[in-house]
Amino acid sequence: MKWLRDLSLKYKLTLLLVVLTGTMLVAYGLTVLREFERDKIAYVLDSSLAYSRSAALQIRAEVNYLSDRVKFLMDGFDLHKNGFNRLSESNYQKENQFEAILVLSRKASGDQFLIESFLKKNSVEIDEFEKIKEVSKILSSSVFENEIAVYQMPGKSKWLLGLRFGKDEESLAVISSLNFSHFLGFFESAQMQDTYLVSQTGSLVMSPSVKTYNSSSDEILESIQAVLKKMKSPEGVFRHQTSKGEKLLVSMASVGLGHLVVVSIVSESAALDSVKAIMLKSVIFLAFLFCVTVCLSVLASLSLTSSLKRLLSATHEIGNGNFAVSVDIVGNDEVGALSVGFNSMAKEIERLMIETAEKVRMEGELKTAQIVQATLFPKDHLVERGLEIRGFYKPANECSGDWWYYTRMGHRTLICIGDATGHGVAAALITSAARSAASVIERFPDISLGEMMSLFNQAIYDTANGLVMMTFFLGIYDHQTGLLTYSRASHDPPFLLPNKEGLTKNDIRSLNHVNGPRLGQSRDGRYETAEIVLEVDDRIVLFTDGVTELTNKTGKKWGERPFIKCLVDCSNKKMSLMETVGHIESELKSFRGDSVLTDDITYFIVSRSKVS
């Protein structure tokens, strides 16, 4: 089916419309013709059954009338004299329908009928009378089995009526030859159906003089006998197929006398001649509709695909970098709406390309700023005589507002951590100002901690003019005395973890004895200091609020309690500073999961160690 996939949309659309419409037309035509065929067959069967009923009623009426006439004549028949009396003879001669009457009786020695006496009119020919005698032998068994027997003279408009009189051993049978009857018209003139009179045993009694259909008598008799076996009621309709494959529509109606049945047969092919004519006309009409559909499909596909071609050409232009392209809008249909959308999309793409280029430029500058800002931080660890520092830092964006730092100034080490308001470039500039202030302070190792805090505050204030501020913690550790002097500017107080077996959270102390306003809040801010002596293996944990306020997917914050528990576990397990920093990082990752980092994470640990 590769050829189909490679076809132009115009041909695909045309093929789809043609196949779909053609299939619907053919399906509709076949359905209608099939329904019409069934209706036609049903109509023919109903008409044929009505015709059979009419024939059966007329036969029964005439046979009953003539039987009464024969019975009246036979009232004047003398069995001993084998003849009519004068009155019956006179009446018989006056009867116009009777040509001959044969009177038969059964001998006591046998069961075969013999002619005992007859009366014959002058109009009956000898050969014809002899034929009546032959027919009497054929009818002999029927006469004694049935009260009435009817038989048609072959090739002539004459028929025989057989009656039975009496029930003793010498009962009489009378066969009357009649020259006319109204019901013979059902069998003499050609009709839409061929009509037969049969006995219920399947033998033919009367056949049509002129047949409408060319089926042989043997085929017809075989078909009638087959249908009679299916007949379960006095009348019915059947569809029958002969041994040669010819399909027949058969209707049957019982006469109600002598076990006689009227059978009407219509050839199904002849009954459906009108259907064939309608079918031919329908095929011509469907072919015309199909041609019209093809033409309309081609025109519709050309109209539709021409607009799509313009859109495709414009798409190629965009692919080549020409975002100023636009297409003409023709109509207000879906293709017209698509053209409007395409023009809007082209303009939007052009705008986005400009913005993207600007964004790429800005991202490049931010990347440069990030690289530059990374130089503001010290190494993540320090191991020297009497002091060890390990830290961790992860920014939420390219530019961070967190900053931590340490530097050796003679026999003292300065440690600090800060968190600027917000994120991005503004916060990064504040960290740069803080780093610049630290560089200045390094040149004056003898100034007091309070003066250092004032320098940091002035640097932040002069940089942001009070619009951006920074929480801050500053400490100076004296390697000779183990004394830590510190000051705090609204920053989260660090934790002091003493070197103790079985440490609990109650043993942890917060360095919150002093506090002041944030750096940069006002130019003349004042900051107090406090002191604490560190014992060997005591630890101070400094951190920003990004640690305790870390959130997971559900919006839940990690909090201070899990952080303290993590620190206690690490201390009791005698983990090194490097192991402790790694364990805290692992706990933070586990809690955060796949949630987006919304704030910078910064923490570091300072520990007093033995001097070897």
Long-range contacts (C-beta under 8 A, 24 or more apart in sequence): 8-305, 9-301, 9-305, 9-308, 10-301, 10-302, 10-305, 11-301, 13-297, 13-300, 13-301, 13-304, 13-305, 14-294, 14-297, 14-298, 14-301, 17-293, 17-296, 17-297, 17-300, 17-301, 18-290, 18-293, 18-294, 18-297, 21-290, 21-293, 21-297, 22-290, 22-293, 25-286, 25-289, 25-290, 25-293, 26-286, 29-282, 29-283, 29-286, 32-282, 33-275, 33-278, 33-279, 33-282, 36-275, 36-278, 37-272, 37-275, 40-271, 40-272, 40-274, 40-275, 41-239, 41-249, 41-268, 41-271, 41-272, 44-249, 44-266, 44-271, 45-237, 45-249, 45-251, 46-237, 47-192, 48-193, 48-237, 48-249, 48-250, 48-251, 48-264, 48-266, 49-235, 49-236, 49-237, 49-251, 49-253, 49-264, 51-191, 51-193, 51-195, 51-251, 51-264, 52-195, 52-235, 52-251, 52-252, 52-253, 52-262, 52-263, 52-264, 53-235, 53-253, 53-262, 55-183, 55-186, 55-195, 55-253, 55-262, 55-264, 56-253, 56-254, 56-255, 56-256, 56-261, 56-262, 58-182, 58-183, 58-186, 59-150, 59-183, 59-186, 59-197, 59-255, 59-257, 59-260, 59-262, 60-255, 60-256, 60-257, 62-181, 62-182, 62-183, 63-148, 63-150, 63-161, 63-255, 63-257, 63-258, 64-257, 66-97, 66-161, 66-176, 66-178, 66-181, 67-148, 67-161, 67-163, 69-95, 69-97, 69-98, 70-101, 70-161, 70-163, 70-174, 70-176, 71-163, 71-165, 73-101, 74-103, 74-163, 74-165, 74-172, 74-174, 77-103, 77-172, 79-105, 79-170, 79-172, 82-116, 82-117, 83-117, 83-119, 84-119, 89-119, 92-119, 93-121, 96-179, 96-180, 97-178, 97-179, 97-180, 97-181, 98-176, 98-177, 98-178, 98-179, 99-123, 99-124, 99-158, 99-177, 99-178, 99-179, 100-124, 100-129, 100-132, 100-176, 100-177, 101-174, 101-175, 101-176, 101-177, 102-132, 102-133, 102-136, 102-174, 102-175, 102-176, 102-177, 103-172, 103-173, 103-174, 104-136, 104-140, 104-143, 104-172, 104-173, 104-174, 104-175, 105-170, 105-171, 105-172, 105-173, 106-144, 106-169, 106-170, 106-171, 107-170, 108-169, 108-170, 111-144, 112-140, 113-137, 113-140, 113-143, 113-144, 113-173, 124-177, 128-153, 128-177, 132-160, 132-175, 132-177, 135-160, 135-175, 136-175, 139-175, 140-173, 142-199, 142-258, 143-173, 143-175, 144-171, 144-173, 146-258, 146-259, 147-257, 147-258, 148-257, 148-258, 149-175, 149-258, 150-197, 150-205, 150-206, 150-258, 150-260, 151-205, 151-206, 152-184, 152-187, 152-197, 152-205, 152-206, 152-207, 153-177, 155-209, 157-184, 157-188, 157-209, 159-184, 159-206, 186-262, 192-266, 192-270, 193-251, 193-264, 193-265, 193-266, 194-220, 194-264, 194-265, 194-266, 195-262, 195-263, 195-264, 195-265, 196-220, 196-224, 196-262, 196-263, 196-264, 196-265, 197-255, 197-260, 197-261, 197-262, 197-263, 198-224, 198-228, 198-260, 198-261, 198-263, 199-258, 199-259, 199-260, 199-261, 200-228, 200-259, 200-260, 200-261, 201-259, 202-228, 205-260, 212-267, 212-270, 213-265, 213-267, 213-270, 215-242, 215-246, 215-248, 215-265, 215-267, 219-243, 219-244, 219-246, 220-265, 223-248, 223-250, 223-265, 224-250, 224-263, 224-265, 227-252, 227-263, 228-252, 228-261, 231-261, 239-268, 304-335, 307-335, 307-336, 307-339, 308-335, 310-339, 311-338, 311-339, 311-342, 314-342, 314-346, 315-342, 318-346, 318-349, 323-347, 323-349, 323-350, 323-353, 324-350, 363-398, 366-398, 366-399, 366-425, 367-398, 369-398, 369-399, 369-425, 369-428, 370-395, 370-398, 370-399, 373-399, 373-400, 373-428, 373-431, 373-432, 376-403, 376-405, 376-431, 376-432, 376-435, 377-403, 377-404, 377-405, 378-404, 378-405, 378-406, 378-407, 380-604, 381-577, 381-578, 382-406, 384-408, 385-479, 385-611, 385-612, 386-479, 386-608, 386-609, 386-610, 386-611, 387-413, 387-477, 387-479, 387-606, 387-607, 387-608, 387-609, 388-577, 388-606, 388-607, 388-609, 389-415, 389-577, 389-604, 389-605, 389-606, 389-607, 390-577, 390-578, 390-580, 390-581, 390-604, 390-605, 391-581, 391-602, 391-603, 391-604, 391-605, 392-581, 392-584, 392-585, 392-601, 392-602, 392-603, 392-604, 393-600, 393-601, 393-602, 394-597, 394-600, 394-601, 394-602, 395-600, 396-423, 396-546, 396-597, 396-598, 396-599, 396-600, 396-601, 397-423, 397-424, 399-423, 399-424, 399-425, 399-427, 399-428, 400-427, 400-428, 400-431, 400-600, 401-427, 401-428, 401-430, 401-431, 401-470, 401-600, 402-431, 402-544, 402-546, 402-600, 402-601, 402-602, 403-431, 403-434, 403-435, 403-602, 404-542, 404-602, 404-604, 405-434, 405-435, 405-438, 406-606, 407-438, 407-442, 409-442, 409-445, 409-476, 410-445, 411-478, 411-479, 411-480, 412-445, 412-476, 412-477, 412-478, 412-479, 413-476, 413-477, 413-479, 414-438, 414-441, 414-442, 414-452, 414-474, 414-475, 414-476, 415-474, 415-475, 415-476, 415-477, 415-542, 415-606, 416-456, 416-472, 416-473, 416-474, 416-475, 417-472, 417-473, 417-491, 417-542, 417-543, 417-544, 417-602, 417-604, 418-470, 418-471, 418-472, 418-473, 418-491, 418-519, 419-470, 419-471, 419-491, 419-544, 419-545, 419-546, 419-600, 419-602, 420-468, 420-469, 420-470, 421-468, 421-469, 421-470, 422-468, 423-599, 423-600, 426-464, 426-467, 426-468, 427-468, 429-463, 429-464, 429-468, 430-460, 430-463, 430-464, 430-468, 430-469, 430-470, 430-520, 431-470, 432-463, 433-459, 433-460, 433-462, 433-463, 433-464, 434-459, 434-460, 434-470, 434-472, 434-519, 448-529, 449-474, 449-476, 449-485, 449-486, 449-487, 449-529, 450-487, 450-526, 450-527, 450-528, 450-529, 452-476, 453-487, 453-489, 453-516, 453-519, 453-525, 453-527, 454-525, 454-526, 454-527, 456-519, 457-489, 457-519, 457-520, 457-523, 457-525, 457-527, 458-523, 460-519, 460-520, 461-519, 461-520, 461-521, 461-522, 461-523, 462-523, 463-520, 464-520, 466-520, 466-521, 466-522, 468-520, 469-518, 469-519, 469-520, 469-521, 470-518, 470-519, 470-520, 471-518, 471-519, 471-544, 472-518, 472-519, 473-511, 473-542, 475-540, 477-534, 477-606, 477-608, 481-533, 482-533, 482-534, 482-535, 482-608, 483-531, 483-532, 483-533, 483-534, 484-531, 484-532, 484-533, 484-534, 484-540, 485-529, 485-530, 485-531, 486-511, 486-514, 486-529, 486-530, 486-531, 486-532, 487-514, 487-516, 487-527, 487-528, 487-529, 487-530, 488-512, 488-514, 488-515, 488-516, 488-527, 489-515, 489-516, 489-517, 489-518, 489-519, 489-525, 489-527, 490-515, 490-516, 490-517, 490-518, 491-544, 492-543, 492-544, 492-545, 492-548, 494-540, 494-541, 494-542, 494-543, 495-540, 495-541, 495-564, 495-567, 496-532, 496-538, 496-539, 496-540, 497-538, 497-539, 497-540, 497-541, 497-567, 497-568, 497-571, 498-535, 498-538, 499-535, 499-536, 499-537, 499-538, 499-539, 502-572, 503-568, 503-571, 503-572, 504-568, 505-564, 505-565, 505-568, 508-564, 508-567, 508-568, 511-540, 534-608, 535-608, 536-608, 536-609, 536-610, 537-607, 537-608, 537-609, 538-607, 538-608, 539-571, 539-577, 539-605, 539-606, 539-607, 540-605, 540-606, 540-607, 541-567, 541-603, 541-604, 541-605, 542-603, 542-604, 542-605, 542-606, 543-602, 543-603, 543-604, 544-599, 544-600, 544-601, 544-602, 544-603, 545-599, 546-599, 546-600, 546-601, 546-602, 547-584, 547-588, 547-601, 547-602, 547-603, 549-599, 550-588, 550-591, 550-592, 550-597, 550-599, 550-601, 551-592, 551-595, 551-598, 552-591, 552-592, 552-593, 552-595, 553-593, 553-594, 553-595, 558-588, 558-591, 562-587, 562-591, 577-605, 577-607, 580-605, 581-605
